[in-house]
Amino acid sequence: MSAAFDRLCRALSGLPGVGRRSAERMATGIALDRALLQEISGALEMAARTLANCPRCGNLTDRGEALCKSCADPKRNDRLLCVVETLDELRVLQRMPGFDGRYFCLLGRLSPVRGEEVPDDRIRLLVARVRDEAVAEVVLATGADAEGEATFAYVRERLAGLPCRVSRLAAGIPSGSGLAHIDPVTLSRALLERRVVDPPPSGYRENP
């Protein structure tokens, strides 16, 4: 086997959900189409040169932009913050109508079995954002699987004591599901009908 082809297969198999056999099929298709190969090569080079995480929410944006388009939108509600685990889930929620709040991506989830953790710097940034921006409500939009429940409990604990209420998605999310795989109607309803799990401290009044 060509060393270049083998390297391409190994690189593709590192993508989420792509095994070795799928990577080999993809690599073959790319290698046989020179125009496609050049297009992918150019796109990857451009991505490596220009893509960066938004310093406010974590979403991908151009390196030269101070904030992503969502964070820079002055019409969004600064007092309402929806927290998700992954960028896939963030993009799904951003495409849904009816929610006018802000977003924050943890860029990870808690899974002791797999040895995965929520990056501590993301948690610190979330806490600082809730405190400094006087966020009234934090919606913890984690998945309905075991990792999502563990992530929810962990983030909820880290937010304890802050002057905001904490809510989560309403019932209706299928057990064991990640948000990126749920149909938009069900997800939109679960978000809009979210339920409060931690009310704000006594005397704190704010309608997000």
C-alpha positions in Angstrom: 0.0 0.0 0.0 1.2 3.5 -0.8 2.5 5.4 2.2 0.5 8.5 1.2 -2.7 6.5 0.9 -2.1 4.8 4.2 -1.5 8.2 5.9 -4.8 9.5 4.3 -6.7 6.5 5.7 -5.3 7.0 9.1 -6.1 10.7 9.1 -9.7 10.0 7.9 -10.2 7.3 10.5 -9.6 9.9 13.2 -12.8 11.6 12.3 -15.8 11.0 14.7 -17.8 8.0 13.6 -15.4 6.9 10.8 -13.8 3.4 11.1 -10.9 2.0 9.1 -13.0 0.5 6.4 -15.1 3.7 5.9 -11.9 5.7 5.9 -10.4 3.4 3.1 -13.5 3.9 1.0 -13.4 7.7 1.4 -9.7 7.8 0.7 -10.2 5.8 -2.5 -12.9 8.1 -3.7 -10.7 11.2 -2.9 -7.6 9.8 -4.5 -9.4 8.9 -7.7 -10.8 12.4 -8.2 -8.0 14.9 -8.6 -10.3 17.9 -8.6 -11.9 16.7 -5.4 -8.5 16.0 -3.9 -7.4 19.6 -4.7 -10.6 21.1 -3.3 -10.4 19.2 0.0 -6.7 20.0 0.3 -7.4 23.7 -0.2 -10.3 23.6 2.2 -8.2 21.9 4.9 -5.4 24.4 4.4 -7.8 27.3 4.7 -9.5 25.9 7.8 -6.1 25.4 9.5 -5.1 29.0 8.7 -8.4 30.8 9.5 -10.7 28.9 11.9 -10.7 29.6 15.6 -13.1 29.3 18.5 -15.2 32.2 19.4 -13.8 33.5 22.7 -17.3 34.0 24.1 -19.3 30.9 23.2 -16.7 28.5 21.8 -18.3 28.1 18.3 -16.1 28.1 15.2 -15.5 31.4 13.5 -12.9 33.2 11.4 -9.7 34.0 13.2 -10.0 37.7 12.3 -13.4 38.0 13.9 -13.7 39.3 17.5 -16.9 37.2 18.0 -19.0 34.8 16.0 -22.1 36.1 14.3 -24.4 34.8 17.0 -22.5 36.4 19.9 -22.2 39.7 17.9 -25.9 39.9 17.3 -27.3 42.8 19.5 -30.8 41.5 19.2 -30.2 38.3 21.3 -31.1 38.2 25.0 -28.0 38.5 27.1 -29.8 37.4 30.2 -30.6 33.9 28.9 -27.8 31.4 28.3 -28.1 28.0 26.8 -25.2 25.6 27.5 -24.5 22.6 25.3 -21.8 19.9 25.2 -20.6 19.9 21.6 -20.4 22.1 18.6 -22.7 19.8 16.6 -25.4 20.4 19.2 -24.7 24.2 19.2 -25.2 24.4 15.5 -28.5 22.4 15.7 -29.9 24.7 18.4 -28.8 27.8 16.5 -30.8 26.7 13.5 -34.0 26.5 15.5 -36.5 29.4 15.7 -38.1 30.6 18.9 -35.0 30.9 21.2 -33.5 34.4 21.4 -30.9 33.8 24.1 -27.1 33.3 23.9 -25.1 30.1 23.7 -22.1 28.5 25.4 -20.4 25.3 24.4 -18.5 23.2 26.9 -16.5 21.5 24.2 -16.6 18.3 26.1 -18.7 16.0 28.3 -18.2 14.1 31.5 -17.8 10.3 30.9 -15.8 8.5 33.6 -16.1 5.2 31.6 -14.4 6.8 28.6 -12.1 9.0 30.6 -13.6 12.1 29.2 -13.9 15.4 31.1 -15.4 18.8 30.6 -12.3 21.1 30.1 -11.8 23.0 33.3 -11.0 26.2 31.5 -14.4 26.1 29.9 -16.1 25.7 33.3 -14.2 28.7 34.6 -15.2 30.7 31.6 -18.8 29.7 32.0 -18.9 30.7 35.7 -17.2 34.0 34.9 -19.6 34.7 32.1 -22.7 34.0 34.2 -21.3 36.2 37.0 -19.9 39.1 35.0 -22.7 39.3 32.5 -25.5 39.1 35.1 -27.1 36.1 33.4 -30.6 35.5 34.8 -31.1 31.9 33.6 -28.8 29.1 32.5 -30.4 26.4 30.4 -28.3 23.2 30.7 -29.1 21.5 27.4 -27.2 18.3 27.9 -28.1 15.0 26.3 -30.5 12.4 27.7 -27.8 9.6 27.9 -25.7 8.7 30.9 -22.9 11.1 29.9 -25.4 13.9 29.5 -26.8 13.3 32.9 -23.3 13.3 34.5 -22.4 16.5 32.6 -25.6 18.1 33.8 -25.0 17.2 37.4 -21.3 18.4 37.3 -22.1 21.8 35.7 -25.1 22.3 37.9 -22.8 21.8 40.9 -20.2 24.3 39.6 -22.9 26.9 39.1 -24.3 26.5 42.6 -24.3 29.8 44.5 -24.5 32.1 41.5 -27.4 34.5 41.3 -29.2 32.8 38.5 -31.8 30.1 38.0 -30.8 26.9 36.3 -33.2 25.0 34.0 -33.0 22.0 31.8 -34.8 20.7 28.7 -38.4 19.5 29.2 -39.3 15.9 29.2 -39.8 14.4 25.7 -36.1 13.9 24.8 -35.7 10.2 24.0 -33.6 8.4 26.7 -30.0 7.8 25.5 -30.1 10.4 22.8 -27.7 13.2 22.0 -29.3 16.5 21.0 -27.7 16.5 17.5 -29.9 13.4 16.6 -33.3 14.7 17.8 -35.8 16.1 15.3 -36.1 19.9 15.4 -39.7 20.0 16.4 -39.1 17.8 19.5 -35.9 19.7 20.4 -37.6 23.1 20.0 -40.5 22.1 22.2 -38.1 20.7 24.9 -36.2 24.0 24.9 -39.2 26.3 25.0 -40.9 24.2 27.7 -37.8 23.9 29.8 -38.2 23.4 33.5 -36.4 25.2 36.4 -34.3 22.9 38.6 -32.5 25.5 40.7 -34.3 28.8 41.3 -32.3 32.0 42.0 -31.6 33.1 45.5 -34.4 34.6 47.6 -35.2 38.1 46.6 -33.6 37.9 43.2 -36.0 39.0 40.5 -35.3 39.0 36.8 -37.3 37.9 33.8 -34.9 36.8 31.0 
